[in-house]
Amino acid sequence: MRLLSLVLLATGWGAPVEVRVDDEVCATYDARLAGDQLVVRVRLGKGWHTFAMDNTVRAVEALKGKKALSADMPTKVAVGEGLTVTGTWKQTPPADFSKPELRIFSWGYEGEAMFVAPVKREGTVGKVGVKGQACTPSICKNIDVKVDVGMADGPLAGAPLELVRTQ
């Protein structure tokens, strides 16, 4: 665990929070400040997926007034004390999981996704709250976790992230 803590400090990510169903990790969340950007990352277990921040808006638009046969919970991030969101959230471009023939419209992620917003830091930064849902074809798990925000010296390193605005 000490090695993990050193790696997290070096990369600027806060301690990861695992969400489990029985003994299986369905999702792992972590967060960091990168300059003036709050970055929340989800890494999904094999066979699991989660949903876009604007999943509900996209579904309403696709349904064009018709009633949905099911609804998947969008990902929501609530900033805690010490942070104020100053602009629009962006997210990794979501995959289309829709099944129009069943009037099920849904967008989300497998593998990994990031949710990013510009923020103003006001003192000590603690945690962010993440709510949503992670699912397999047969199981859905509601997500409600608090994630420590790590501190980075500057913007995210590596390849530039492709992000899209939430609607």
C-alpha positions as CSV (number, residue, x, y, z in Angstrom):
1,M,0.0,0.0,0.0
2,R,2.9,2.4,0.7
3,L,4.1,2.0,-2.9
4,L,0.6,2.8,-4.2
5,S,0.6,5.9,-2.1
6,L,3.9,7.0,-3.5
7,V,2.7,6.4,-7.0
8,L,-0.4,8.4,-6.4
9,L,1.5,11.3,-4.9
10,A,3.8,11.3,-7.9
11,T,1.0,11.4,-10.4
12,G,-1.2,13.8,-8.4
13,W,-4.2,11.5,-8.2
14,G,-6.1,11.1,-4.9
15,A,-6.6,7.7,-3.3
16,P,-8.7,5.5,-5.6
17,V,-12.2,4.4,-4.3
18,E,-13.3,0.9,-5.4
19,V,-17.0,0.0,-5.9
20,R,-17.6,-3.7,-5.6
21,V,-20.4,-6.2,-6.2
22,D,-19.6,-9.2,-4.0
23,D,-15.8,-9.7,-4.6
24,E,-15.7,-8.1,-8.0
25,V,-14.6,-4.5,-8.6
26,C,-17.1,-2.9,-11.0
27,A,-15.6,0.6,-10.9
28,T,-12.7,2.5,-9.5
29,Y,-12.9,6.3,-9.1
30,D,-10.1,8.8,-8.5
31,A,-9.7,12.6,-8.9
32,R,-7.1,15.3,-9.1
33,L,-6.7,19.0,-9.7
34,A,-4.6,19.6,-12.8
35,G,-4.0,23.4,-13.0
36,D,-7.4,24.9,-12.9
37,Q,-9.2,21.7,-14.0
38,L,-10.9,19.1,-11.8
39,V,-10.5,15.7,-13.4
40,V,-12.5,12.7,-12.2
41,R,-11.6,9.4,-13.6
42,V,-13.5,6.1,-13.6
43,R,-11.9,2.8,-14.5
44,L,-14.4,0.0,-15.1
45,G,-14.0,-3.7,-14.4
46,K,-14.2,-6.2,-17.2
47,G,-17.7,-6.5,-18.4
48,W,-18.9,-3.4,-16.6
49,H,-20.0,0.0,-18.1
50,T,-21.2,3.3,-16.8
51,F,-23.1,6.3,-18.2
52,A,-22.4,9.7,-19.6
53,M,-23.1,12.9,-17.6
54,D,-25.7,14.0,-20.1
55,N,-27.2,10.5,-20.6
56,T,-30.7,11.7,-19.6
57,V,-30.7,14.7,-22.0
58,R,-29.5,12.6,-24.9
59,A,-32.2,10.0,-24.2
60,V,-35.0,12.6,-24.0
61,E,-33.9,14.0,-27.4
62,A,-33.7,10.6,-29.0
63,L,-37.1,9.5,-27.7
64,K,-38.8,12.6,-29.3
65,G,-41.6,12.6,-26.8
66,K,-42.1,8.9,-26.5
67,K,-41.9,7.1,-23.2
68,A,-38.7,5.2,-22.4
69,L,-38.9,1.6,-21.5
70,S,-35.9,2.0,-19.1
71,A,-33.6,4.7,-17.9
72,D,-29.9,4.6,-16.9
73,M,-28.6,6.9,-14.3
74,P,-26.2,9.6,-15.6
75,T,-22.9,10.2,-13.8
76,K,-23.1,13.2,-11.5
77,V,-20.1,14.9,-9.8
78,A,-20.6,17.3,-6.9
79,V,-17.7,19.4,-5.8
80,G,-17.0,19.7,-2.1
81,E,-15.7,22.6,0.0
82,G,-12.8,24.4,-1.4
83,L,-13.9,24.2,-5.1
84,T,-16.3,26.1,-7.3
85,V,-17.0,24.9,-10.9
86,T,-16.5,27.9,-13.1
87,G,-17.6,26.5,-16.5
88,T,-19.1,23.6,-18.4
89,W,-18.3,20.0,-17.6
90,K,-16.6,18.0,-20.4
91,Q,-16.4,14.2,-20.7
92,T,-14.7,11.5,-22.7
93,P,-16.9,11.0,-25.9
94,P,-19.4,8.4,-24.9
95,A,-20.3,5.2,-26.8
96,D,-23.9,4.7,-28.0
97,F,-25.4,1.8,-26.1
98,S,-28.9,2.4,-27.4
99,K,-31.4,-0.2,-28.6
100,P,-33.9,1.9,-30.6
101,E,-36.0,-1.1,-31.4
102,L,-36.7,-1.4,-27.6
103,R,-37.0,2.4,-27.1
104,I,-33.9,2.2,-24.9
105,F,-31.4,5.1,-25.4
106,S,-28.2,5.2,-23.5
107,W,-24.6,6.5,-23.8
108,G,-21.7,5.7,-21.7
109,Y,-18.3,4.0,-21.2
110,E,-16.4,0.8,-20.9
111,G,-12.8,0.7,-19.8
112,E,-12.0,4.2,-18.7
113,A,-13.6,7.7,-18.9
114,M,-12.8,11.2,-17.6
115,F,-15.0,14.0,-16.5
116,V,-13.4,17.4,-16.4
117,A,-14.5,20.9,-15.4
118,P,-12.8,24.2,-14.9
119,V,-12.7,25.2,-11.2
120,K,-11.7,27.9,-8.8
121,R,-9.8,26.7,-5.8
122,E,-10.8,28.4,-2.5
123,G,-8.7,27.1,0.3
124,T,-8.2,23.4,1.3
125,V,-9.7,21.0,-1.2
126,G,-11.1,17.7,0.2
127,K,-13.4,15.4,-1.7
128,V,-15.8,15.3,-4.6
129,G,-19.0,13.2,-4.6
130,V,-19.8,10.9,-7.5
131,K,-23.2,9.4,-8.1
132,G,-24.3,7.1,-11.0
133,Q,-24.6,3.6,-12.0
134,A,-22.4,0.7,-13.2
135,C,-23.9,-2.2,-15.0
136,T,-23.3,-5.5,-16.7
137,P,-26.0,-7.1,-19.0
138,S,-27.5,-8.7,-15.8
139,I,-26.6,-6.4,-12.8
140,C,-26.8,-2.7,-12.1
141,K,-25.0,-1.2,-9.1
142,N,-25.9,2.3,-7.9
143,I,-22.8,4.4,-7.2
144,D,-22.6,7.0,-4.4
145,V,-18.9,7.6,-3.3
146,K,-16.7,10.3,-2.0
147,V,-13.3,10.6,-3.7
148,D,-10.2,12.5,-2.4
149,V,-8.9,15.1,-4.8
150,G,-5.2,14.8,-5.4
151,M,-3.1,17.8,-6.3
152,A,-0.9,18.1,-9.4
153,D,1.6,20.8,-10.3
154,G,0.2,21.4,-13.7
155,P,-2.0,20.1,-16.5
156,L,-2.4,16.4,-17.2
157,A,0.7,14.9,-18.8
158,G,0.7,12.6,-21.8
159,A,-1.5,12.7,-24.9
160,P,-4.2,15.4,-25.0
161,L,-7.6,14.2,-23.8
162,E,-10.4,14.2,-26.3
163,L,-13.4,15.6,-24.5
164,V,-16.8,16.7,-25.5
165,R,-19.1,19.2,-23.7
166,T,-22.0,17.8,-21.7
167,Q,-25.3,19.0,-23.1
